[in-house]
């Protein structure tokens, strides 16, 4: 069973970044899910997820 996602960052505007442990084949991957107002994107690292959330909050 995969561990539950963990909240890493919550912004004052309501954006969130969660850390996910995903399994694919024989490997396990750590991904970050950046979300704001229902718009979400899986990212490869925390910096990419932070940049994504900041960019969609600014719109």
Backbone as JSON Lines, residues from 0, in Angstrom:
{"i":0,"aa":"X","n":[0.83,-1.18,0.0],"ca":[0.0,0.0,0.0],"c":[0.88,1.25,0.0]}
{"i":1,"aa":"X","n":[0.57,2.19,-0.85],"ca":[1.32,3.44,-0.93],"c":[0.99,4.34,0.25]}
{"i":2,"aa":"X","n":[1.99,5.08,0.74],"ca":[1.7,6.03,1.83],"c":[0.8,7.15,1.32]}
{"i":3,"aa":"X","n":[0.08,7.77,2.23],"ca":[-0.8,8.88,1.87],"c":[0.03,10.1,1.48]}
{"i":4,"aa":"X","n":[-0.53,10.95,0.63],"ca":[0.18,12.19,0.27],"c":[0.38,13.06,1.5]}
{"i":5,"aa":"X","n":[1.46,13.82,1.5],"ca":[1.78,14.7,2.62],"c":[1.77,16.15,2.16]}
{"i":6,"aa":"X","n":[1.1,17.0,2.93],"ca":[1.09,18.43,2.64],"c":[2.48,18.99,2.94]}
{"i":7,"aa":"X","n":[3.07,19.65,1.96],"ca":[4.39,20.23,2.12],"c":[4.3,21.73,2.33]}
{"i":8,"aa":"X","n":[3.49,22.4,1.5],"ca":[3.35,23.85,1.56],"c":[1.9,24.24,1.35]}
{"i":9,"aa":"X","n":[1.45,25.23,2.1],"ca":[0.15,25.84,1.91],"c":[0.37,27.34,1.84]}
{"i":10,"aa":"X","n":[-0.06,27.97,0.76],"ca":[0.17,29.41,0.59],"c":[-0.97,30.21,1.21]}
{"i":11,"aa":"X","n":[-0.74,31.48,1.51],"ca":[-1.8,32.33,2.07],"c":[-3.0,32.49,1.11]}
{"i":12,"aa":"X","n":[-2.77,32.38,-0.2],"ca":[-3.84,32.52,-1.18],"c":[-4.64,31.23,-1.36]}
{"i":13,"aa":"X","n":[-4.21,30.14,-0.76],"ca":[-4.94,28.88,-0.84],"c":[-4.31,27.81,-1.7]}
{"i":14,"aa":"X","n":[-3.16,28.08,-2.28],"ca":[-2.45,27.07,-3.07],"c":[-1.83,26.03,-2.15]}
{"i":15,"aa":"X","n":[-1.7,24.81,-2.66],"ca":[-1.1,23.74,-1.87],"c":[-0.11,22.95,-2.72]}
{"i":16,"aa":"X","n":[0.86,22.36,-2.04],"ca":[1.78,21.42,-2.67],"c":[1.83,20.2,-1.77]}
{"i":17,"aa":"X","n":[1.54,19.04,-2.38],"ca":[1.59,17.77,-1.67],"c":[2.71,16.91,-2.23]}
{"i":18,"aa":"X","n":[3.3,16.09,-1.39],"ca":[4.35,15.16,-1.79],"c":[3.71,13.77,-1.94]}
{"i":19,"aa":"X","n":[3.93,13.14,-3.1],"ca":[3.37,11.82,-3.4],"c":[4.47,10.82,-3.66]}
{"i":20,"aa":"X","n":[4.35,9.64,-3.12],"ca":[5.23,8.52,-3.43],"c":[4.46,7.63,-4.4]}
{"i":21,"aa":"X","n":[4.87,7.57,-5.65],"ca":[4.18,6.81,-6.68],"c":[5.03,5.61,-7.1]}
{"i":22,"aa":"X","n":[4.36,4.51,-7.42],"ca":[5.04,3.32,-7.86],"c":[4.73,3.08,-9.33]}
{"i":23,"aa":"X","n":[5.77,2.79,-10.1],"ca":[5.6,2.49,-11.51],"c":[6.53,1.36,-11.9]}
{"i":24,"aa":"X","n":[5.97,0.22,-12.21],"ca":[6.81,-0.94,-12.51],"c":[7.56,-1.39,-11.27]}
{"i":25,"aa":"X","n":[8.87,-1.47,-11.37],"ca":[9.69,-1.92,-10.24],"c":[10.31,-0.75,-9.48]}
{"i":26,"aa":"X","n":[9.95,0.48,-9.87],"ca":[10.52,1.67,-9.25],"c":[9.49,2.47,-8.48]}
{"i":27,"aa":"X","n":[9.98,3.27,-7.59],"ca":[9.14,4.18,-6.83],"c":[9.59,5.6,-7.15]}
{"i":28,"aa":"X","n":[8.65,6.51,-7.31],"ca":[8.95,7.88,-7.71],"c":[8.38,8.85,-6.68]}
{"i":29,"aa":"X","n":[9.11,9.9,-6.4],"ca":[8.64,10.96,-5.53],"c":[8.23,12.12,-6.43]}
{"i":30,"aa":"X","n":[6.97,12.51,-6.35],"ca":[6.45,13.62,-7.17],"c":[5.74,14.61,-6.26]}
{"i":31,"aa":"X","n":[5.63,15.83,-6.75],"ca":[4.96,16.9,-6.02],"c":[3.76,17.36,-6.84]}
{"i":32,"aa":"X","n":[2.63,17.55,-6.17],"ca":[1.4,17.99,-6.82],"c":[1.1,19.4,-6.35]}
{"i":33,"aa":"X","n":[1.2,20.35,-7.29],"ca":[0.89,21.74,-7.0],"c":[-0.53,22.04,-7.44]}
{"i":34,"aa":"X","n":[-1.34,22.64,-6.57],"ca":[-2.75,22.93,-6.88],"c":[-3.14,24.32,-6.41]}
{"i":35,"aa":"X","n":[-4.05,24.92,-7.19],"ca":[-4.67,26.19,-6.81],"c":[-6.01,26.26,-7.5]}
{"i":36,"aa":"X","n":[-7.08,26.42,-6.71],"ca":[-8.46,26.52,-7.22],"c":[-8.82,25.4,-8.2]}
{"i":37,"aa":"X","n":[-8.42,24.18,-7.88],"ca":[-8.78,23.03,-8.7],"c":[-7.9,22.78,-9.9]}
{"i":38,"aa":"X","n":[-6.92,23.63,-10.14],"ca":[-5.96,23.43,-11.23],"c":[-4.71,22.82,-10.63]}
{"i":39,"aa":"X","n":[-4.37,21.61,-11.07],"ca":[-3.26,20.87,-10.46],"c":[-2.29,20.36,-11.51]}
{"i":40,"aa":"X","n":[-1.04,20.15,-11.08],"ca":[-0.02,19.61,-11.97],"c":[0.99,18.83,-11.14]}
{"i":41,"aa":"X","n":[1.34,17.61,-11.62],"ca":[2.41,16.84,-11.01],"c":[3.74,17.4,-11.48]}
{"i":42,"aa":"X","n":[4.68,17.58,-10.55],"ca":[6.0,18.13,-10.86],"c":[7.07,17.17,-10.34]}
{"i":43,"aa":"X","n":[8.27,17.28,-10.91],"ca":[9.36,16.38,-10.54],"c":[10.07,16.79,-9.25]}
{"i":44,"aa":"X","n":[9.99,18.07,-8.88],"ca":[10.66,18.5,-7.66],"c":[9.88,19.65,-7.01]}
{"i":45,"aa":"X","n":[10.27,19.98,-5.8],"ca":[9.56,20.99,-5.03],"c":[9.69,22.38,-5.67]}
{"i":46,"aa":"X","n":[10.84,22.69,-6.22],"ca":[11.04,23.99,-6.86],"c":[10.1,24.17,-8.05]}
{"i":47,"aa":"X","n":[9.97,23.15,-8.86],"ca":[9.07,23.2,-10.02],"c":[7.62,23.38,-9.57]}
{"i":48,"aa":"X","n":[7.22,22.66,-8.53],"ca":[5.85,22.76,-8.02],"c":[5.59,24.14,-7.43]}
{"i":49,"aa":"X","n":[6.56,24.7,-6.72],"ca":[6.42,26.04,-6.14],"c":[6.28,27.08,-7.24]}
{"i":50,"aa":"X","n":[7.12,26.98,-8.27],"ca":[7.03,27.91,-9.4],"c":[5.67,27.81,-10.08]}
{"i":51,"aa":"X","n":[5.15,26.6,-10.24],"ca":[3.86,26.39,-10.88],"c":[2.74,27.05,-10.08]}
{"i":52,"aa":"X","n":[2.7,26.8,-8.78],"ca":[1.64,27.37,-7.93],"c":[1.73,28.89,-7.92]}
{"i":53,"aa":"X","n":[2.92,29.43,-7.82],"ca":[3.09,30.89,-7.84],"c":[2.59,31.48,-9.17]}
{"i":54,"aa":"X","n":[2.83,30.8,-10.27],"ca":[2.42,31.31,-11.58],"c":[0.91,31.3,-11.75]}
{"i":55,"aa":"X","n":[0.22,30.27,-11.25],"ca":[-1.24,30.25,-11.43],"c":[-1.95,31.11,-10.38]}
{"i":56,"aa":"X","n":[-1.33,31.35,-9.24],"ca":[-1.93,32.26,-8.26],"c":[-1.87,33.7,-8.75]}
{"i":57,"aa":"X","n":[-0.87,34.02,-9.55],"ca":[-0.67,35.39,-10.02],"c":[-1.69,35.8,-11.09]}
{"i":58,"aa":"X","n":[-2.36,34.85,-11.7],"ca":[-3.3,35.15,-12.8],"c":[-4.57,35.76,-12.27]}
